[in-house]
Amino acid sequence: MLHSQTTSKGLVDSDYLELLAAKFVSFAAGVIPEKLISTVFASPLSARSPDLCMLWHPGYRKNHSTKLFIELLLSMFLGSLKGIVRLGANLKPFGYAIHGKVEGSILVITSLCSSQTSEGEYKTSYVETVKNDALFVFGTFKSCGADSVRIKELLFLEKLILVCSLVKSGLCAFARLDCKTFDKILLLLEWLSWSLSFRWLYDYYLEKSLSETVKKYNIQKIGCIHEMHSYARVVWRVARKYKAKGYAVQHAAFSDNKRWYICYPEETESGLELPDVIYVYSSRVSNVLKQYYKRTDLRLGCSTRYAYWKDVDKSQRKGQYYLFVGALARFDNDVLVTTLKRLLRNSKEAISIMLRLHPSAELGCGIRNWIRSSTDKGDIRVSRGDSSLIADLENAIVVIGMSTTVLEEALLLGRPVVQLQHPEYREFIDIEGVEGVVKMDYRKLLSKDLMDVSSLKADHIEMRKRLGLYNDIIDYKRMFAG
């Protein structure tokens, strides 16, 4: 369970750097021009994602502080080089498109989380929509469809002034922060890497184009397919500015280690805005979030993303292999493959193993080569690209992974799971207390353990409850009701 303190006093050690980051952001917001405040709260020091930055893994930070410092220093240097290019050129211009009929409400989606049908409609797996539902699609100009409006680029001097303001605000925050010098340096390096690389331009242009749209159409209700991702924080700032009501649906399984959900009083008092309504999967989630979202109406609902599981029952099929599943983050795949290597090395008998990776998995060259070699030797099989997730899960005896939501979906089908644990990394999914789950140190998994787990009964009913499958599906119409 998360800490419940509402002030900066008495926080546990694991949240120490997060609190410092929140203070850093609040100091920066206090000296930055108004037009940059939204980008400040969309920065990686406010939208703290352990998926994207190792700073937010306390165990890793403690054991690899020097390595982390070097990585952040290098990131700042490479970011500066990218920034120099972006300062003088606009290689991928931003754009937006409005689809459907705007009648007082609009749903904000990113082009990366949507696709265009053959009929020209834009669809997202996060919220079900029909033809005339109003959508605001944002991304690169070419990714928003034929009706995309190209956003006018800032001039060279305008960019230079803004990036100097961000750097200056970061240095001011660094000077005001009262803590260990090394911790301040880590935060400053992350801030400078983000500022100098001009990654903030995405959120800056989003705020500008969305503001113009809300004002033009007199929109009273704004929805977003993510709750507190970096760009969503911009959406809530725009909603507050134009006195519109903000709506979001829990887009994926929640856990208290998804740190971008957590907002400190130091941030909300300095300008961080939150959605007015969030549809969550269960009271288990709302009981955690209500400590931080005191003015947000937390309602129960089921995301379109998981809606298809409503009609999928527990599988009666006999499993054929042990399925290892990976997530997007590199550290997750590193742990998964390290476990797999150790298991194969220590097994005296052949084990039927299937490996299913995330479509966009971050893999090092060494891991790619090992997977290729092991596949060629017949030690493992890799799931084909055209193989459905349900098919792979139904044919599994046990499903093994670290932080992927596939473990939750395996439980829905009644498959027992092994959740790998690493002392340096946070757990991203909440399957604590669900029957059929075994948590195990990634260094200790043996073939005998897999056979023992295969005899467990998985509580698919409890998992259905946690994913909100007994709640109403929140489509576009229901999202904006009330």
N, C-alpha and C positions, 0 to 999 in steps of 0.2 A: 504494500500500500504506500502511496505517496505521503510525504510529510504534509501536514495540514497547517503549518504556520502561515500567518498572513503578513508577517513582517520579516525583516532580514535577520532577526535574531534567532539563535538556537537551531539553525539548519544543520542537518547531518552532513558529514564530510563529503559524501558522494555528490551533493548538490552545490558544493562550495564554489566551484568555477562557474556554474550556471548562474548563481546569484551575482557573482562578479560581472558576468556578461550582461545580465539584466541592468545592473547599475551603470556599466559602461554605456549601454545603449541609451539609458535615460539621460545620462550626462551629455551624450552626443546630440540627442534630440533637443536638448535645451539651448544649444548654440547654433543649430543648423537652420538654414532658411526654410520657411513654411513649405515650399514646394518639394522639399527633399525629405520631409518627416516620414512619409509613407514608406519610402525606400529604406529608411533607417530601421523601421520595424519589420521590413522584409529581409533584412540582412541576416547572414548566417549566425550572428551573435544574438539575434532575437528569435528567429525561427531555427532553433537549435536541433539539428537533425543528426543523430548518431549514424545514420546511413551515409551521410555525406562528409562528415568530419569526425576524426578520431578524438578530437578534444572532449567530446561528450561521452566518452567511455572512460570512467574513472580508473578502472583497472589498467587499461592500456596506458593512460596518461601517467600513472604512477610508475609503471615499469619501463616506459620508453620515453621519458621526458626529453632526453637529448635528441633522440631520433625525431620526435614530434617537432621540436624546435627547428631542426634542419629542414624537415619537410615543409613546414610553414614558411621558413625563410626562402626556400626554393620556389614555393608556390607564389610568394609575393614577387619574386624576381621574374618568373615566367608570366605572371599576371600583368606585370608592368610592360613587358614586351607586347603582349596581346593588346594592352590598353593603348600603346603608342599607335598600333595599327588602327584600332577602333576610333581613336581620336581624329585621325585624318581621313578615314574611309568608312563607308557603310556597306560592307560586303553582303550582309543579310538584312535588308530593311524590314522593319516591323509593319504589320498591318492588322486590320480587324474587319469583321464582317457581321452584319446583322441578318439573321435568318428568321423567318416567321413573321407574325404580325404582333407588333408591340402594343399592348393594351394595359399599361400600368405595371407590368412585371417583366423581368428578363432574367435569364439564367446565364451566368458567366462560365464558359468552358475554354480550356486551352486547346489549341489545334493538335497538340501531342496526345490529348486524351479524347479525341473525337475523330470521326471519319465521315467522308461524304458518300452518300449512296448514289446509285446510278441515276436516280431521279433528281439529284442535286441537293437533297436534304442533308443536314449535318446531324449525326447521331453520336451519343456517348453512352458507354456501358454503365455509367454511374447513376443517371436519372433517365427514366423512360419519357420520351417526348413524342408528340404527334406533329403533323405538318405545320400547323399555324402557331405552335408554341414559340415564343420569342427567345432567340439565342444570341448571345454576344460571344463570338469566337475570336480569340486573340492568339497571335503567334507571328511567325515570319510572314511577310506579305504573300509569298507564293503558297503558303500552307492553309490559307483561310478560304479558299475557293474562288470561283470566278467573280464573285461580288466583293472581293476584298478591297478595302480602302487603304491605300498606302499612307502611313503616318509620316508627316513631314519631319525630317531629321533635324536635330539640333545643329547649329553651326559650330565650327571648330572652337571659336572663342567661348560660346555658351557651354560646351562640354568641358572646356578647360576650367572655367569658373566653378562649375558644379563639382568637378572632381577635386578641385582645391578646397572647396567648402567641406567635402566629406573627409578629406585627409586632415584638415584643420580641426574638425569636430572630433575626430579620432584621437588626435594628439591632446586636445583639451580633456577628453574623457580619461586618457591615460594619466595625465597629470593629476586629475582629481581623485582617481581611484586609490583607496587606501588599502593596500594588500602587499603581498610579496612581489618584489620586482619581476621575478621570473614569470609569475602568473600574468602580470600586466603585459609583459612582452608577448606572451603567447596570444593574448586577446588582440593586442595591437597588430600583430603580424596577420592574423586572420582578417581583421578589419581592413588593413591596407591591401591585402591580396584581393579582397572583394572590391574595394574602391578603385584601385589602380587598374584592374582588369576590365572595368566598366560593365561588370555583370549586372549592376543596378539599373542599367538602361532599360532592361526588360520591364521592370516594375515601374519605372518612371513613365515610359510610354503607355503602359497599361493604365495607369492612373489618369493620364491626360486624355486618352481616347475614351475610356469608360465615363469619365466626368462629362465630357462633351455629349455623349450619348444619353446619359441620365438626365442631363439638363434639357436636351433637345426634346426628348419624349416625355418629360415630366414623370419619370418612373418612380413609383412608390414602394416597390418590392424588388429586391435584388437577391438572386440565389447564386450559389457557387458550389461546384462539385467537390471541392475540398474545404475542410473546416478551417485549419490554421496553417496550411502550407504558406510559404513565403508570399506568393502572389495573392493568396486569399486575404492576407492581412491588408493589402492594398484595397481590395474590394470592400472590406468593412469600413475602411477610412472614407472611401467615396460614399458609401451608404450613409454614414453618419453626417458627412458634410452636406448632403442634399436631403437630409431628414427622411431617408428611405429605410425600410425595414429589411434587415439582412437574414437570409435563410440558408441553412446548410444541412446536408445529410451525412451521417457518419459513413465515410467512403470505404473503410476497411476495418478489419478487426482491431480493436483498441487494446493497448497495454500501457502501463504507467512508464514504460521505457521509451515510448515515442515522445521524446522530450519537446517537440515543437508544439505540442498541445499545452504545455505548461507555461503559464504567464504569471509573472510576479507583480506585486503591487507597484514596484518601482517602474514597471513598464506601462501598466494601465493608467497610472497617474501622470505619465509623461506623454500620452497620446496614442498608445496602442488601443485599437478598437476591436471589439468582439462581436460575433453575430448575435442577433436578437433571438433567433430560434435555431436549435440544432436537433435534428431527429437522430436519436441514438438507438442502438440495438437492444439495450437492456438496462434495468435499474442498477445493475452492477457497474455499468459505465457511468451513468448519471451520478451515482453516489461519489465517484472519484472527481468527475469534472465540476460538480457544483461547488467544490471548494474554491475553484478558480474562476468560474463563470457565474458569478453571483447574480448578475442581471440578465442572464440568458435563460430562455424558456427551453428546458430539456424535455423533449417529447419522445415517445417510443415510435419506432418505425423500422422498416426493412429496406435496405438499399437494393436498387435494381441490380447492382453488381452481384448480389447473392440470391436474387429472386428465383433463378432457375433451380436452385437447390430445394425450393419448396416442394417440387414434384419428384425429387429424387429420394428414394427410400434406401434403407440399409441394404447393402449388397449381400447376396447369399452365395456369390461365386467363390470358388476355392482359389486361394492365392498361388502364384507360380514363382514369385521372386521377391527379394527384399529390395524395396524401392528407396533409393537415396535421392532427396530433392534439395535443390539449391535455391538461393534467393538472388536478388540483384547485386547486393554489395559484395565487394571483393573479399572482405574478411570472412563473410559467411561461406563462400565457396572454398576459401583456403582451409577453413576448419573442416568442411565436409570432405574434401579430397584427402586431407591429412588423416582423417578418421578411416576413410576407405582404404588408404594405403596400409595403415597399421593393421586393419582387420584382415586384409588379404595376406599380409606377411605372417601373421600369427595363426592363421587357419590351416589346419592339417588336411582338411577335406575341401573339395570344391564347393563354393557357395554361388547360388544363382542371384546375380546382382544386376539391377537395372538403375541407370543414372538418368535423372531428368533435371535439366538445367533451366534456369529462367531464360526466356528468349533474348534478353538483353544483358545476360550475366557478365559481370566484369571478371575476367580470368587472366591470370599471368601467363606468360609464354611457357613456363615450366609446367604448369597445370594442364595447359592445352596439349602439350607434347605427351604428358603422362596419360591423359585420357585417350589420346589417339593410339599410343603404344599398347595400353591395356585392352583397348577394344580390338586391335589387330591380333593380340595374343588370345583373345577369348576370355579374359579374366572378368570383364564386365560388358554389359550391353548399354548403349545409349538410346534413349527414347527417340523415335523418329519425329521429325518436325510435324508430320500430319497426324500423329497419334494424339487423341484427346486426353485431357487430364483425367476425366472420369474413367476412361478405358485403362489408363495406367494404374490408377488407384484400385480399381476393381480387381485387377490381376496381381495386386501386391499382397504379400503375407503380412509384412510389417512395413511402415513408412518411417524413414529416418531423415531428420533434418535439424536445422538450428533455429532460424528465425523466419522461415517462409510460412505464409498462410496456408500452404498446401497441407501442412500438418493438421490444421483445423478442418479442412475439407476431407482429409482422410478419415477423421473421426466421424464426420457426417455419414460416411459410408460404412461405419462400423469397423474400420481398420485400426488396430492398435498402433501407437506411434512411439518412437524414441526421440526425445528432444535433447539434442547435444548441447552441452554447456561448456563454455570457455571462461575461465576466471577473469579474462581481460575485456570481455565484450558483454554488452547488455542483451537481455532477451527482449525480442520485439513482439512476441505474441503471448496471449494470456490463455493458457490451457491448464493452469494450476488447478488441481482438485478434480479434474475430469477423469473418470474411470477409463482405463485403457492407455494412460500416458505414463511413460517412464522417463525421468530426467536422468541423464548420465554424463559424466565427464567424458569429453571427446577422446581422451587418451586411454580410456578403459573399456571401450566397447569390444566385445569378443563374440564369436559365432554362437557360443552357448547363450549369451544374453539375448541374441535375436530369437533363438528357439524358445527361450523362456517367455519373452514378450509375446510371441505368436499365440500363446495359449490364453492371453488376457482378453476380456470382453470390453469393448469400447462403448462408452455411454453416448450414443449418437443423439439421444433426446436432449441431454444437457448441452451438447454442442449446438444443436438447433436453436435452443433458447438463447444461448450467448450470441449467436449471429442474427438474432431477431427474426427468425423464420416463422414465428407465430404472430408476428406483427403485420400490419398492413404495409403493402409496398408503397414507398413514397415516390410517386411519379410527379411530373411537372405540376399537374393540377392540385394534387394533395399537398405538395410542398408549400405552395403559397396560400393554402386555406387557413384563414384565421390570422 
